[in-house]
């Protein structure tokens, strides 16, 4: 059984820690165990209760009413607000599906978001918010690899399927080579870039995860590549990232595109040939 601190619950539910404490004190919502030093420790059941209560509360239900509902009533209420959910609530449901590893709950709300916004727009908006929260949860240890892989693979499969259904341009103006650096395995962003480039009428060579430098060199030698597209998701040393881009720019003399958030987070200058991937999609 996973044990959570109150900060973990705040991250997972979006409910501030002081509000969680107030709900505990006023309504007896959660009943955490306490360590010898009086630190609150919460169970999986506590987390499920809080996620459900937070979801109803964000959709207009008063906390004083929710705490008097049975588990069955809460489940029915959650289903009844499905068609009128706020944007935050749809993301909350994805978080709930992640924690419970509930495939049907995840796919229902995942495809609902895509249906409302379009695939690229969804991944650039609400699903990006979801992935950001997953990243925080991963870093603080509130989810395990199985949970992250569970949802990531469903998202990955959707992107691959959508990409395979694109009718490619027979006369593309540019060819982009997409790859992840060695020991980088998180390819959802790269798959999204590949989908969007093909959708916009460009050609791509998709190499995917953890590509050795020599394999990259060999592939560039086989194709007339116009630019490289890559991505960093795994937390790593900033100096390593800067050295990577400097070497990539020097060795290949090609424009290089990567995630805007990662570039904006760097405090050190990078070579002039490194660009935000969002510049390709304007």
C-alpha positions as CSV (number, residue, x, y, z in Angstrom):
1,X,0.0,0.0,0.0
2,X,1.3,3.5,-0.9
3,X,1.6,6.0,1.8
4,X,1.2,9.7,1.0
5,X,2.1,12.9,2.8
6,X,-0.3,15.9,2.7
7,X,1.9,17.6,0.0
8,X,1.4,14.5,-2.2
9,X,-2.4,14.8,-1.8
10,X,-2.2,18.5,-2.7
11,X,-0.3,17.7,-5.9
12,X,-2.6,14.8,-6.9
13,X,-5.9,16.4,-6.1
14,X,-5.3,20.1,-6.8
15,X,-6.7,20.9,-3.3
16,X,-4.5,23.1,-1.1
17,X,-3.0,21.5,2.0
18,X,-4.7,24.0,4.3
19,X,-8.1,23.1,2.7
20,X,-7.4,19.4,3.2
21,X,-6.7,20.1,6.9
22,X,-9.8,22.2,7.3
23,X,-12.0,19.5,5.7
24,X,-10.4,16.9,8.1
25,X,-11.1,19.1,11.1
26,X,-14.5,20.4,10.2
27,X,-16.0,17.4,8.4
28,X,-13.8,14.4,9.4
29,X,-13.3,13.8,5.6
30,X,-10.0,11.9,6.0
31,X,-8.6,10.0,8.9
32,X,-4.8,9.9,8.4
33,X,-2.4,8.0,10.5
34,X,0.3,10.0,12.3
35,X,4.0,9.4,12.8
36,X,5.7,9.8,16.1
37,X,6.5,13.4,15.1
38,X,2.8,14.0,14.2
39,X,3.2,14.1,10.5
40,X,0.0,13.1,8.7
41,X,0.3,9.9,6.5
42,X,-2.5,9.1,4.1
43,X,-3.6,5.8,2.5
44,X,-4.7,4.9,-1.1
45,X,-8.3,5.0,0.3
46,X,-7.8,8.5,1.6
47,X,-6.5,9.6,-1.8
48,X,-9.5,8.1,-3.6
49,X,-11.9,9.9,-1.2
50,X,-10.2,13.2,-1.7
51,X,-10.1,12.9,-5.5
52,X,-13.8,12.1,-5.7
53,X,-14.7,14.9,-3.3
54,X,-12.5,17.4,-5.0
55,X,-14.1,16.5,-8.4
56,X,-17.6,17.1,-7.1
57,X,-16.7,20.2,-5.2
58,X,-15.1,21.8,-8.4
59,X,-18.4,21.1,-10.2
60,X,-20.6,23.0,-7.7
61,X,-21.3,20.5,-4.9
62,X,-20.9,21.9,-1.4
63,X,-18.5,20.0,0.8
64,X,-21.1,20.0,3.6
65,X,-23.4,18.0,1.3
66,X,-20.7,15.7,-0.2
67,X,-19.5,14.4,3.2
68,X,-23.0,13.1,3.9
69,X,-23.2,11.1,0.7
70,X,-22.5,7.4,0.5
71,X,-19.8,6.0,-1.8
72,X,-22.5,4.9,-4.3
73,X,-24.1,8.3,-4.3
74,X,-20.7,10.0,-4.9
75,X,-20.1,7.6,-7.8
76,X,-23.5,8.4,-9.3
77,X,-22.9,12.1,-9.0
78,X,-19.6,11.9,-10.7
79,X,-21.1,10.1,-13.6
80,X,-24.0,12.6,-13.8
81,X,-21.7,15.6,-14.3
82,X,-19.8,13.9,-17.0
83,X,-21.3,15.8,-19.9
84,X,-20.9,19.2,-18.3
85,X,-17.4,18.9,-16.8
86,X,-15.0,21.8,-16.5
87,X,-11.7,21.6,-18.2
88,X,-9.9,21.0,-14.8
89,X,-12.4,18.3,-14.0
90,X,-11.6,16.3,-17.1
91,X,-7.9,16.4,-16.1
92,X,-8.8,15.4,-12.6
93,X,-10.6,12.3,-14.0
94,X,-7.4,11.4,-15.9
95,X,-5.5,11.7,-12.6
96,X,-8.1,9.5,-10.9
97,X,-7.8,6.9,-13.8
98,X,-4.0,7.0,-13.4
99,X,-4.1,6.3,-9.7
100,X,-6.7,3.5,-10.1
101,X,-5.1,2.2,-13.3
102,X,-8.7,2.3,-14.7
103,X,-8.4,1.9,-18.5
104,X,-12.0,2.6,-19.4
105,X,-12.1,5.7,-17.2
106,X,-8.9,7.0,-18.7
107,X,-9.8,6.3,-22.4
108,X,-13.3,7.8,-22.0
109,X,-12.1,11.1,-20.8
110,X,-8.9,11.1,-22.9
111,X,-10.9,10.7,-26.1
112,X,-13.5,13.2,-24.9
113,X,-10.8,15.9,-24.6
114,X,-9.4,15.0,-28.1
115,X,-12.9,15.0,-29.6
116,X,-13.6,18.5,-28.2
117,X,-10.3,20.1,-29.2
118,X,-8.5,18.0,-31.8
119,X,-5.5,15.8,-31.2
120,X,-2.7,18.3,-31.6
121,X,-4.6,21.1,-29.7
122,X,-5.5,18.6,-26.9
123,X,-1.9,17.6,-26.4
124,X,-0.8,21.2,-26.5
125,X,-3.5,22.2,-23.9
126,X,-5.3,20.1,-21.3
127,X,-3.3,16.9,-21.9
128,X,-0.1,18.9,-21.6
129,X,-1.4,20.0,-18.1
130,X,-2.0,16.3,-17.3
131,X,1.5,15.3,-18.4
132,X,3.0,18.2,-16.4
133,X,1.2,16.9,-13.3
134,X,2.4,13.4,-14.0
135,X,5.9,14.8,-14.2
136,X,5.6,16.4,-10.8
137,X,4.1,13.2,-9.3
138,X,6.9,11.2,-10.7
139,X,9.6,13.5,-9.2
140,X,8.1,13.4,-5.7
141,X,7.5,9.7,-5.9
142,X,3.7,9.7,-5.6
143,X,3.2,7.4,-8.6
144,X,5.2,4.3,-9.6
145,X,6.6,3.4,-13.0
146,X,3.7,1.0,-13.7
147,X,1.1,3.8,-13.3
148,X,3.1,6.1,-15.5
149,X,3.6,3.5,-18.2
150,X,-0.1,2.5,-18.0
151,X,-1.3,5.9,-19.2
152,X,1.7,6.8,-21.4
153,X,1.3,3.7,-23.5
154,X,-2.4,4.5,-24.2
155,X,-1.5,8.0,-25.2
156,X,1.4,6.7,-27.3
157,X,-0.8,4.2,-29.1
158,X,-3.3,6.9,-29.9
159,X,-0.6,9.1,-31.5
160,X,0.8,6.3,-33.5
161,X,-2.6,5.3,-34.8
162,X,-3.5,8.8,-35.8
163,X,-0.1,9.2,-37.5
164,X,-0.6,6.0,-39.5
165,X,-3.9,7.4,-40.8
166,X,-2.4,10.5,-42.3
167,X,-2.2,10.6,-46.1
168,X,1.4,11.8,-46.6
169,X,2.2,14.6,-49.0
170,X,3.9,13.1,-52.2
171,X,5.9,16.3,-52.7
172,X,7.0,17.6,-49.3
173,X,9.1,20.7,-49.2
174,X,11.2,19.6,-46.2
175,X,12.4,16.4,-44.5
176,X,12.7,16.3,-40.7
177,X,14.6,13.6,-38.8
178,X,13.1,13.0,-35.3
179,X,15.0,11.2,-32.5
180,X,15.5,11.1,-28.8
181,X,19.1,11.3,-27.3
182,X,20.6,8.1,-25.7
183,X,18.9,7.1,-22.5
184,X,15.8,9.3,-23.2
185,X,12.7,7.0,-23.4
186,X,9.8,9.4,-23.1
187,X,8.6,9.8,-26.7
188,X,5.1,11.3,-26.4
189,X,6.3,14.8,-27.3
190,X,8.3,13.4,-30.2
191,X,5.4,11.4,-31.5
192,X,3.2,14.5,-31.3
193,X,5.8,16.5,-33.3
194,X,5.9,13.7,-35.9
195,X,2.1,13.7,-36.2
196,X,2.0,17.5,-36.6
197,X,4.8,17.7,-39.2
198,X,3.2,15.0,-41.4
199,X,-0.2,16.6,-40.9
200,X,1.2,19.9,-42.2
201,X,2.6,18.2,-45.3
202,X,6.2,17.7,-44.4
203,X,8.2,14.4,-44.6
204,X,9.8,12.8,-41.6
205,X,12.2,10.0,-40.6
206,X,11.2,8.9,-37.2
207,X,14.0,7.1,-35.2
208,X,12.3,7.3,-31.7
209,X,13.8,6.5,-28.4
210,X,17.5,6.5,-27.2
211,X,19.3,6.9,-30.5
212,X,23.1,6.4,-30.4
213,X,25.1,9.2,-32.0
214,X,26.6,6.9,-34.6
215,X,23.2,5.7,-35.7
216,X,22.1,9.3,-36.0
217,X,25.2,10.1,-38.2
218,X,24.5,7.0,-40.4
219,X,20.9,8.0,-40.9
220,X,21.7,11.6,-41.8
221,X,24.1,10.2,-44.3
222,X,21.3,8.2,-46.0
223,X,18.8,11.1,-46.4
224,X,18.9,14.7,-47.5
225,X,17.7,16.0,-44.1
226,X,16.6,19.6,-43.7
227,X,16.5,19.7,-39.9
228,X,16.6,17.7,-36.7
229,X,13.9,17.4,-34.1
230,X,14.5,16.1,-30.6
231,X,13.2,16.3,-27.1
232,X,14.3,16.1,-23.4
233,X,11.9,15.0,-20.8
234,X,13.9,13.0,-18.3
235,X,15.4,15.3,-15.6
236,X,19.1,15.7,-16.3
237,X,22.0,18.1,-15.5
238,X,21.7,21.5,-17.3
239,X,25.4,21.4,-18.3
240,X,24.8,18.0,-20.0
241,X,21.8,19.4,-22.0
242,X,23.9,22.4,-23.2
243,X,26.8,20.2,-24.1
244,X,24.5,17.9,-26.0
245,X,23.0,20.7,-28.1
246,X,26.4,22.3,-28.7
247,X,27.8,19.1,-30.0
248,X,24.8,18.3,-32.1
249,X,24.9,21.7,-33.7
250,X,28.6,21.6,-34.4
251,X,28.6,18.0,-35.7
252,X,25.7,18.2,-38.1
253,X,25.4,21.8,-39.2
254,X,21.6,21.6,-39.4
255,X,18.8,23.5,-37.8
256,X,17.7,21.7,-34.6
257,X,14.3,22.0,-33.0
258,X,13.3,21.0,-29.5
259,X,10.7,21.6,-26.8
260,X,10.1,25.3,-26.0
261,X,9.7,24.7,-22.2
262,X,13.0,22.9,-21.9
263,X,14.8,25.7,-23.8
264,X,13.2,28.4,-21.7
265,X,14.2,26.6,-18.5
266,X,17.9,26.8,-19.3
267,X,19.9,29.6,-17.7
268,X,22.9,29.1,-20.0
269,X,23.1,30.2,-23.7
270,X,22.8,27.7,-26.4
271,X,24.0,27.7,-30.1
272,X,22.1,30.0,-32.5
273,X,21.0,27.0,-34.6
274,X,18.7,25.6,-31.8
275,X,15.1,26.6,-32.1
276,X,11.8,26.0,-30.4
277,X,9.7,23.3,-32.0
278,X,6.7,25.5,-31.7
279,X,8.2,27.8,-34.4
280,X,7.5,25.0,-36.9
281,X,3.8,25.0,-36.1
282,X,2.9,28.7,-36.4
